[in-house]
Amino acid sequence: MATVQKKQLSDATLENLESQIPEMAAAATRLAYYRAVAAGHTVVTVEQDRIVATHADGQVEVLVESRPRRKVQKGQVLTVRKIDGRA
């Protein structure tokens, strides 16, 4: 019976691949946005302090002016309360 040899990635190669994740995620999100608009769907996004709906015909509609619910300082510890038995 033949044994299969597993290829091991070096730490440098693994770090290089991991560093590409944010860029790939941003590109995938951007592509999904464009595909949804091209398919004729309305896409809802957050721009600055507004929730905005972008329609397939290019019309941009401000749905709501939003503001952050809580100001958070760097290093501040937040506690999360359980809702319906879930964390």
Phi and psi restraints in degrees (range 20) as a CNS / XPLOR table:
assign (resid 1 and name C) (resid 2 and name N)
       (resid 2 and name CA) (resid 2 and name C) 1.0 -84.2 20.0 2
assign (resid 2 and name N) (resid 2 and name CA)
       (resid 2 and name C) (resid 3 and name N) 1.0 142.5 20.0 2
assign (resid 2 and name C) (resid 3 and name N)
       (resid 3 and name CA) (resid 3 and name C) 1.0 -99.7 20.0 2
assign (resid 3 and name N) (resid 3 and name CA)
       (resid 3 and name C) (resid 4 and name N) 1.0 144.1 20.0 2
assign (resid 3 and name C) (resid 4 and name N)
       (resid 4 and name CA) (resid 4 and name C) 1.0 -95.4 20.0 2
assign (resid 4 and name N) (resid 4 and name CA)
       (resid 4 and name C) (resid 5 and name N) 1.0 129.0 20.0 2
assign (resid 4 and name C) (resid 5 and name N)
       (resid 5 and name CA) (resid 5 and name C) 1.0 -90.5 20.0 2
assign (resid 5 and name N) (resid 5 and name CA)
       (resid 5 and name C) (resid 6 and name N) 1.0 126.1 20.0 2
assign (resid 5 and name C) (resid 6 and name N)
       (resid 6 and name CA) (resid 6 and name C) 1.0 -84.3 20.0 2
assign (resid 6 and name N) (resid 6 and name CA)
       (resid 6 and name C) (resid 7 and name N) 1.0 138.4 20.0 2
assign (resid 6 and name C) (resid 7 and name N)
       (resid 7 and name CA) (resid 7 and name C) 1.0 -85.5 20.0 2
assign (resid 7 and name N) (resid 7 and name CA)
       (resid 7 and name C) (resid 8 and name N) 1.0 131.8 20.0 2
assign (resid 7 and name C) (resid 8 and name N)
       (resid 8 and name CA) (resid 8 and name C) 1.0 -102.9 20.0 2
assign (resid 8 and name N) (resid 8 and name CA)
       (resid 8 and name C) (resid 9 and name N) 1.0 134.3 20.0 2
assign (resid 8 and name C) (resid 9 and name N)
       (resid 9 and name CA) (resid 9 and name C) 1.0 -90.7 20.0 2
assign (resid 9 and name N) (resid 9 and name CA)
       (resid 9 and name C) (resid 10 and name N) 1.0 141.6 20.0 2
assign (resid 9 and name C) (resid 10 and name N)
       (resid 10 and name CA) (resid 10 and name C) 1.0 -74.4 20.0 2
assign (resid 10 and name N) (resid 10 and name CA)
       (resid 10 and name C) (resid 11 and name N) 1.0 163.0 20.0 2
assign (resid 10 and name C) (resid 11 and name N)
       (resid 11 and name CA) (resid 11 and name C) 1.0 -61.4 20.0 2
assign (resid 11 and name N) (resid 11 and name CA)
       (resid 11 and name C) (resid 12 and name N) 1.0 -39.1 20.0 2
assign (resid 11 and name C) (resid 12 and name N)
       (resid 12 and name CA) (resid 12 and name C) 1.0 -65.5 20.0 2
assign (resid 12 and name N) (resid 12 and name CA)
       (resid 12 and name C) (resid 13 and name N) 1.0 -41.6 20.0 2
assign (resid 12 and name C) (resid 13 and name N)
       (resid 13 and name CA) (resid 13 and name C) 1.0 -65.9 20.0 2
assign (resid 13 and name N) (resid 13 and name CA)
       (resid 13 and name C) (resid 14 and name N) 1.0 -42.7 20.0 2
assign (resid 13 and name C) (resid 14 and name N)
       (resid 14 and name CA) (resid 14 and name C) 1.0 -63.7 20.0 2
assign (resid 14 and name N) (resid 14 and name CA)
       (resid 14 and name C) (resid 15 and name N) 1.0 -43.1 20.0 2
assign (resid 14 and name C) (resid 15 and name N)
       (resid 15 and name CA) (resid 15 and name C) 1.0 -63.7 20.0 2
assign (resid 15 and name N) (resid 15 and name CA)
       (resid 15 and name C) (resid 16 and name N) 1.0 -38.3 20.0 2
assign (resid 15 and name C) (resid 16 and name N)
       (resid 16 and name CA) (resid 16 and name C) 1.0 -63.4 20.0 2
assign (resid 16 and name N) (resid 16 and name CA)
       (resid 16 and name C) (resid 17 and name N) 1.0 -43.9 20.0 2
assign (resid 16 and name C) (resid 17 and name N)
       (resid 17 and name CA) (resid 17 and name C) 1.0 -65.9 20.0 2
assign (resid 17 and name N) (resid 17 and name CA)
       (resid 17 and name C) (resid 18 and name N) 1.0 -41.7 20.0 2
assign (resid 17 and name C) (resid 18 and name N)
       (resid 18 and name CA) (resid 18 and name C) 1.0 -65.4 20.0 2
assign (resid 18 and name N) (resid 18 and name CA)
       (resid 18 and name C) (resid 19 and name N) 1.0 -32.7 20.0 2
assign (resid 18 and name C) (resid 19 and name N)
       (resid 19 and name CA) (resid 19 and name C) 1.0 -69.0 20.0 2
assign (resid 19 and name N) (resid 19 and name CA)
       (resid 19 and name C) (resid 20 and name N) 1.0 -18.4 20.0 2
assign (resid 19 and name C) (resid 20 and name N)
       (resid 20 and name CA) (resid 20 and name C) 1.0 -85.7 20.0 2
assign (resid 20 and name N) (resid 20 and name CA)
       (resid 20 and name C) (resid 21 and name N) 1.0 -10.1 20.0 2
assign (resid 20 and name C) (resid 21 and name N)
       (resid 21 and name CA) (resid 21 and name C) 1.0 -60.2 20.0 2
assign (resid 21 and name N) (resid 21 and name CA)
       (resid 21 and name C) (resid 22 and name N) 1.0 -48.9 20.0 2
assign (resid 21 and name C) (resid 22 and name N)
       (resid 22 and name CA) (resid 22 and name C) 1.0 -60.1 20.0 2
assign (resid 22 and name N) (resid 22 and name CA)
       (resid 22 and name C) (resid 23 and name N) 1.0 -40.8 20.0 2
assign (resid 22 and name C) (resid 23 and name N)
       (resid 23 and name CA) (resid 23 and name C) 1.0 -64.7 20.0 2
assign (resid 23 and name N) (resid 23 and name CA)
       (resid 23 and name C) (resid 24 and name N) 1.0 -42.2 20.0 2
assign (resid 23 and name C) (resid 24 and name N)
       (resid 24 and name CA) (resid 24 and name C) 1.0 -67.5 20.0 2
assign (resid 24 and name N) (resid 24 and name CA)
       (resid 24 and name C) (resid 25 and name N) 1.0 -38.3 20.0 2
assign (resid 24 and name C) (resid 25 and name N)
       (resid 25 and name CA) (resid 25 and name C) 1.0 -65.4 20.0 2
assign (resid 25 and name N) (resid 25 and name CA)
       (resid 25 and name C) (resid 26 and name N) 1.0 -41.8 20.0 2
assign (resid 25 and name C) (resid 26 and name N)
       (resid 26 and name CA) (resid 26 and name C) 1.0 -63.8 20.0 2
assign (resid 26 and name N) (resid 26 and name CA)
       (resid 26 and name C) (resid 27 and name N) 1.0 -41.3 20.0 2
assign (resid 26 and name C) (resid 27 and name N)
       (resid 27 and name CA) (resid 27 and name C) 1.0 -66.0 20.0 2
assign (resid 27 and name N) (resid 27 and name CA)
       (resid 27 and name C) (resid 28 and name N) 1.0 -40.0 20.0 2
assign (resid 27 and name C) (resid 28 and name N)
       (resid 28 and name CA) (resid 28 and name C) 1.0 -66.2 20.0 2
assign (resid 28 and name N) (resid 28 and name CA)
       (resid 28 and name C) (resid 29 and name N) 1.0 -39.4 20.0 2
assign (resid 28 and name C) (resid 29 and name N)
       (resid 29 and name CA) (resid 29 and name C) 1.0 -65.6 20.0 2
assign (resid 29 and name N) (resid 29 and name CA)
       (resid 29 and name C) (resid 30 and name N) 1.0 -43.9 20.0 2
assign (resid 29 and name C) (resid 30 and name N)
       (resid 30 and name CA) (resid 30 and name C) 1.0 -61.9 20.0 2
assign (resid 30 and name N) (resid 30 and name CA)
       (resid 30 and name C) (resid 31 and name N) 1.0 -42.3 20.0 2
assign (resid 30 and name C) (resid 31 and name N)
       (resid 31 and name CA) (resid 31 and name C) 1.0 -64.6 20.0 2
assign (resid 31 and name N) (resid 31 and name CA)
       (resid 31 and name C) (resid 32 and name N) 1.0 -41.2 20.0 2
assign (resid 31 and name C) (resid 32 and name N)
       (resid 32 and name CA) (resid 32 and name C) 1.0 -63.1 20.0 2
assign (resid 32 and name N) (resid 32 and name CA)
       (resid 32 and name C) (resid 33 and name N) 1.0 -39.7 20.0 2
assign (resid 32 and name C) (resid 33 and name N)
       (resid 33 and name CA) (resid 33 and name C) 1.0 -60.2 20.0 2
assign (resid 33 and name N) (resid 33 and name CA)
       (resid 33 and name C) (resid 34 and name N) 1.0 -51.2 20.0 2
assign (resid 33 and name C) (resid 34 and name N)
       (resid 34 and name CA) (resid 34 and name C) 1.0 -64.5 20.0 2
assign (resid 34 and name N) (resid 34 and name CA)
       (resid 34 and name C) (resid 35 and name N) 1.0 -38.3 20.0 2
assign (resid 34 and name C) (resid 35 and name N)
       (resid 35 and name CA) (resid 35 and name C) 1.0 -64.8 20.0 2
assign (resid 35 and name N) (resid 35 and name CA)
       (resid 35 and name C) (resid 36 and name N) 1.0 -40.3 20.0 2
assign (resid 35 and name C) (resid 36 and name N)
       (resid 36 and name CA) (resid 36 and name C) 1.0 -65.1 20.0 2
assign (resid 36 and name N) (resid 36 and name CA)
       (resid 36 and name C) (resid 37 and name N) 1.0 -44.2 20.0 2
assign (resid 36 and name C) (resid 37 and name N)
       (resid 37 and name CA) (resid 37 and name C) 1.0 -65.9 20.0 2
assign (resid 37 and name N) (resid 37 and name CA)
       (resid 37 and name C) (resid 38 and name N) 1.0 -41.1 20.0 2
assign (resid 37 and name C) (resid 38 and name N)
       (resid 38 and name CA) (resid 38 and name C) 1.0 -65.4 20.0 2
assign (resid 38 and name N) (resid 38 and name CA)
       (resid 38 and name C) (resid 39 and name N) 1.0 -28.2 20.0 2
assign (resid 38 and name C) (resid 39 and name N)
       (resid 39 and name CA) (resid 39 and name C) 1.0 -81.6 20.0 2
assign (resid 39 and name N) (resid 39 and name CA)
       (resid 39 and name C) (resid 40 and name N) 1.0 -2.3 20.0 2
assign (resid 39 and name C) (resid 40 and name N)
       (resid 40 and name CA) (resid 40 and name C) 1.0 93.3 20.0 2
assign (resid 40 and name N) (resid 40 and name CA)
       (resid 40 and name C) (resid 41 and name N) 1.0 14.3 20.0 2
assign (resid 40 and name C) (resid 41 and name N)
       (resid 41 and name CA) (resid 41 and name C) 1.0 -92.6 20.0 2
assign (resid 41 and name N) (resid 41 and name CA)
       (resid 41 and name C) (resid 42 and name N) 1.0 157.8 20.0 2
assign (resid 41 and name C) (resid 42 and name N)
       (resid 42 and name CA) (resid 42 and name C) 1.0 -91.6 20.0 2
assign (resid 42 and name N) (resid 42 and name CA)
       (resid 42 and name C) (resid 43 and name N) 1.0 133.0 20.0 2
assign (resid 42 and name C) (resid 43 and name N)
       (resid 43 and name CA) (resid 43 and name C) 1.0 -113.8 20.0 2
assign (resid 43 and name N) (resid 43 and name CA)
       (resid 43 and name C) (resid 44 and name N) 1.0 130.5 20.0 2
assign (resid 43 and name C) (resid 44 and name N)
       (resid 44 and name CA) (resid 44 and name C) 1.0 -103.6 20.0 2
assign (resid 44 and name N) (resid 44 and name CA)
       (resid 44 and name C) (resid 45 and name N) 1.0 126.7 20.0 2
assign (resid 44 and name C) (resid 45 and name N)
       (resid 45 and name CA) (resid 45 and name C) 1.0 -134.6 20.0 2
assign (resid 45 and name N) (resid 45 and name CA)
       (resid 45 and name C) (resid 46 and name N) 1.0 171.3 20.0 2
assign (resid 45 and name C) (resid 46 and name N)
       (resid 46 and name CA) (resid 46 and name C) 1.0 -109.7 20.0 2
assign (resid 46 and name N) (resid 46 and name CA)
       (resid 46 and name C) (resid 47 and name N) 1.0 124.7 20.0 2
assign (resid 46 and name C) (resid 47 and name N)
       (resid 47 and name CA) (resid 47 and name C) 1.0 -126.4 20.0 2
assign (resid 47 and name N) (resid 47 and name CA)
       (resid 47 and name C) (resid 48 and name N) 1.0 119.0 20.0 2
assign (resid 47 and name C) (resid 48 and name N)
       (resid 48 and name CA) (resid 48 and name C) 1.0 53.4 20.0 2
assign (resid 48 and name N) (resid 48 and name CA)
       (resid 48 and name C) (resid 49 and name N) 1.0 -114.7 20.0 2
assign (resid 48 and name C) (resid 49 and name N)
       (resid 49 and name CA) (resid 49 and name C) 1.0 -110.4 20.0 2
assign (resid 49 and name N) (resid 49 and name CA)
       (resid 49 and name C) (resid 50 and name N) 1.0 29.4 20.0 2
assign (resid 49 and name C) (resid 50 and name N)
       (resid 50 and name CA) (resid 50 and name C) 1.0 -131.6 20.0 2
assign (resid 50 and name N) (resid 50 and name CA)
       (resid 50 and name C) (resid 51 and name N) 1.0 148.5 20.0 2
assign (resid 50 and name C) (resid 51 and name N)
       (resid 51 and name CA) (resid 51 and name C) 1.0 -99.2 20.0 2
assign (resid 51 and name N) (resid 51 and name CA)
       (resid 51 and name C) (resid 52 and name N) 1.0 121.6 20.0 2
assign (resid 51 and name C) (resid 52 and name N)
       (resid 52 and name CA) (resid 52 and name C) 1.0 -122.2 20.0 2
assign (resid 52 and name N) (resid 52 and name CA)
       (resid 52 and name C) (resid 53 and name N) 1.0 138.0 20.0 2
assign (resid 52 and name C) (resid 53 and name N)
       (resid 53 and name CA) (resid 53 and name C) 1.0 -105.7 20.0 2
assign (resid 53 and name N) (resid 53 and name CA)
       (resid 53 and name C) (resid 54 and name N) 1.0 125.0 20.0 2
assign (resid 53 and name C) (resid 54 and name N)
       (resid 54 and name CA) (resid 54 and name C) 1.0 -105.9 20.0 2
assign (resid 54 and name N) (resid 54 and name CA)
       (resid 54 and name C) (resid 55 and name N) 1.0 119.4 20.0 2
assign (resid 54 and name C) (resid 55 and name N)
       (resid 55 and name CA) (resid 55 and name C) 1.0 -89.2 20.0 2
assign (resid 55 and name N) (resid 55 and name CA)
       (resid 55 and name C) (resid 56 and name N) 1.0 161.7 20.0 2
assign (resid 55 and name C) (resid 56 and name N)
       (resid 56 and name CA) (resid 56 and name C) 1.0 -62.5 20.0 2
assign (resid 56 and name N) (resid 56 and name CA)
       (resid 56 and name C) (resid 57 and name N) 1.0 -27.5 20.0 2
assign (resid 56 and name C) (resid 57 and name N)
       (resid 57 and name CA) (resid 57 and name C) 1.0 -82.6 20.0 2
assign (resid 57 and name N) (resid 57 and name CA)
       (resid 57 and name C) (resid 58 and name N) 1.0 3.6 20.0 2
assign (resid 57 and name C) (resid 58 and name N)
       (resid 58 and name CA) (resid 58 and name C) 1.0 96.4 20.0 2
assign (resid 58 and name N) (resid 58 and name CA)
       (resid 58 and name C) (resid 59 and name N) 1.0 -7.8 20.0 2
assign (resid 58 and name C) (resid 59 and name N)
       (resid 59 and name CA) (resid 59 and name C) 1.0 -69.3 20.0 2
assign (resid 59 and name N) (resid 59 and name CA)
       (resid 59 and name C) (resid 60 and name N) 1.0 133.1 20.0 2
assign (resid 59 and name C) (resid 60 and name N)
       (resid 60 and name CA) (resid 60 and name C) 1.0 -111.7 20.0 2
assign (resid 60 and name N) (resid 60 and name CA)
       (resid 60 and name C) (resid 61 and name N) 1.0 125.3 20.0 2
assign (resid 60 and name C) (resid 61 and name N)
       (resid 61 and name CA) (resid 61 and name C) 1.0 -121.5 20.0 2
assign (resid 61 and name N) (resid 61 and name CA)
       (resid 61 and name C) (resid 62 and name N) 1.0 124.5 20.0 2
assign (resid 61 and name C) (resid 62 and name N)
       (resid 62 and name CA) (resid 62 and name C) 1.0 -80.6 20.0 2
assign (resid 62 and name N) (resid 62 and name CA)
       (resid 62 and name C) (resid 63 and name N) 1.0 118.7 20.0 2
assign (resid 62 and name C) (resid 63 and name N)
       (resid 63 and name CA) (resid 63 and name C) 1.0 -85.3 20.0 2
assign (resid 63 and name N) (resid 63 and name CA)
       (resid 63 and name C) (resid 64 and name N) 1.0 -43.2 20.0 2
assign (resid 63 and name C) (resid 64 and name N)
       (resid 64 and name CA) (resid 64 and name C) 1.0 -155.4 20.0 2
assign (resid 64 and name N) (resid 64 and name CA)
       (resid 64 and name C) (resid 65 and name N) 1.0 142.2 20.0 2
assign (resid 64 and name C) (resid 65 and name N)
       (resid 65 and name CA) (resid 65 and name C) 1.0 -84.5 20.0 2
assign (resid 65 and name N) (resid 65 and name CA)
       (resid 65 and name C) (resid 66 and name N) 1.0 125.3 20.0 2
assign (resid 65 and name C) (resid 66 and name N)
       (resid 66 and name CA) (resid 66 and name C) 1.0 -115.8 20.0 2
assign (resid 66 and name N) (resid 66 and name CA)
       (resid 66 and name C) (resid 67 and name N) 1.0 162.6 20.0 2
assign (resid 66 and name C) (resid 67 and name N)
       (resid 67 and name CA) (resid 67 and name C) 1.0 -144.2 20.0 2
assign (resid 67 and name N) (resid 67 and name CA)
       (resid 67 and name C) (resid 68 and name N) 1.0 152.8 20.0 2
assign (resid 67 and name C) (resid 68 and name N)
       (resid 68 and name CA) (resid 68 and name C) 1.0 -62.3 20.0 2
assign (resid 68 and name N) (resid 68 and name CA)
       (resid 68 and name C) (resid 69 and name N) 1.0 142.2 20.0 2
assign (resid 68 and name C) (resid 69 and name N)
       (resid 69 and name CA) (resid 69 and name C) 1.0 -74.8 20.0 2
assign (resid 69 and name N) (resid 69 and name CA)
       (resid 69 and name C) (resid 70 and name N) 1.0 -27.5 20.0 2
assign (resid 69 and name C) (resid 70 and name N)
       (resid 70 and name CA) (resid 70 and name C) 1.0 -151.6 20.0 2
assign (resid 70 and name N) (resid 70 and name CA)
       (resid 70 and name C) (resid 71 and name N) 1.0 133.5 20.0 2
assign (resid 70 and name C) (resid 71 and name N)
       (resid 71 and name CA) (resid 71 and name C) 1.0 -81.6 20.0 2
assign (resid 71 and name N) (resid 71 and name CA)
       (resid 71 and name C) (resid 72 and name N) 1.0 132.7 20.0 2
assign (resid 71 and name C) (resid 72 and name N)
       (resid 72 and name CA) (resid 72 and name C) 1.0 -120.4 20.0 2
assign (resid 72 and name N) (resid 72 and name CA)
       (resid 72 and name C) (resid 73 and name N) 1.0 129.3 20.0 2
assign (resid 72 and name C) (resid 73 and name N)
       (resid 73 and name CA) (resid 73 and name C) 1.0 -88.5 20.0 2
assign (resid 73 and name N) (resid 73 and name CA)
       (resid 73 and name C) (resid 74 and name N) 1.0 149.9 20.0 2
assign (resid 73 and name C) (resid 74 and name N)
       (resid 74 and name CA) (resid 74 and name C) 1.0 -59.9 20.0 2
assign (resid 74 and name N) (resid 74 and name CA)
       (resid 74 and name C) (resid 75 and name N) 1.0 129.2 20.0 2
assign (resid 74 and name C) (resid 75 and name N)
       (resid 75 and name CA) (resid 75 and name C) 1.0 87.9 20.0 2
assign (resid 75 and name N) (resid 75 and name CA)
       (resid 75 and name C) (resid 76 and name N) 1.0 -4.3 20.0 2
assign (resid 75 and name C) (resid 76 and name N)
       (resid 76 and name CA) (resid 76 and name C) 1.0 -70.3 20.0 2
assign (resid 76 and name N) (resid 76 and name CA)
       (resid 76 and name C) (resid 77 and name N) 1.0 137.2 20.0 2
assign (resid 76 and name C) (resid 77 and name N)
       (resid 77 and name CA) (resid 77 and name C) 1.0 -96.7 20.0 2
assign (resid 77 and name N) (resid 77 and name CA)
       (resid 77 and name C) (resid 78 and name N) 1.0 128.6 20.0 2
assign (resid 77 and name C) (resid 78 and name N)
       (resid 78 and name CA) (resid 78 and name C) 1.0 -110.1 20.0 2
assign (resid 78 and name N) (resid 78 and name CA)
       (resid 78 and name C) (resid 79 and name N) 1.0 143.1 20.0 2
assign (resid 78 and name C) (resid 79 and name N)
       (resid 79 and name CA) (resid 79 and name C) 1.0 -106.1 20.0 2
assign (resid 79 and name N) (resid 79 and name CA)
       (resid 79 and name C) (resid 80 and name N) 1.0 143.6 20.0 2
assign (resid 79 and name C) (resid 80 and name N)
       (resid 80 and name CA) (resid 80 and name C) 1.0 -110.9 20.0 2
assign (resid 80 and name N) (resid 80 and name CA)
       (resid 80 and name C) (resid 81 and name N) 1.0 127.5 20.0 2
assign (resid 80 and name C) (resid 81 and name N)
       (resid 81 and name CA) (resid 81 and name C) 1.0 -91.7 20.0 2
assign (resid 81 and name N) (resid 81 and name CA)
       (resid 81 and name C) (resid 82 and name N) 1.0 152.6 20.0 2
assign (resid 81 and name C) (resid 82 and name N)
       (resid 82 and name CA) (resid 82 and name C) 1.0 -80.6 20.0 2
assign (resid 82 and name N) (resid 82 and name CA)
       (resid 82 and name C) (resid 83 and name N) 1.0 140.9 20.0 2
assign (resid 82 and name C) (resid 83 and name N)
       (resid 83 and name CA) (resid 83 and name C) 1.0 -126.2 20.0 2
assign (resid 83 and name N) (resid 83 and name CA)
       (resid 83 and name C) (resid 84 and name N) 1.0 125.5 20.0 2
assign (resid 83 and name C) (resid 84 and name N)
       (resid 84 and name CA) (resid 84 and name C) 1.0 55.1 20.0 2
assign (resid 84 and name N) (resid 84 and name CA)
       (resid 84 and name C) (resid 85 and name N) 1.0 35.7 20.0 2
assign (resid 84 and name C) (resid 85 and name N)
       (resid 85 and name CA) (resid 85 and name C) 1.0 78.3 20.0 2
assign (resid 85 and name N) (resid 85 and name CA)
       (resid 85 and name C) (resid 86 and name N) 1.0 3.3 20.0 2
assign (resid 85 and name C) (resid 86 and name N)
       (resid 86 and name CA) (resid 86 and name C) 1.0 -108.3 20.0 2
assign (resid 86 and name N) (resid 86 and name CA)
       (resid 86 and name C) (resid 87 and name N) 1.0 152.2 20.0 2
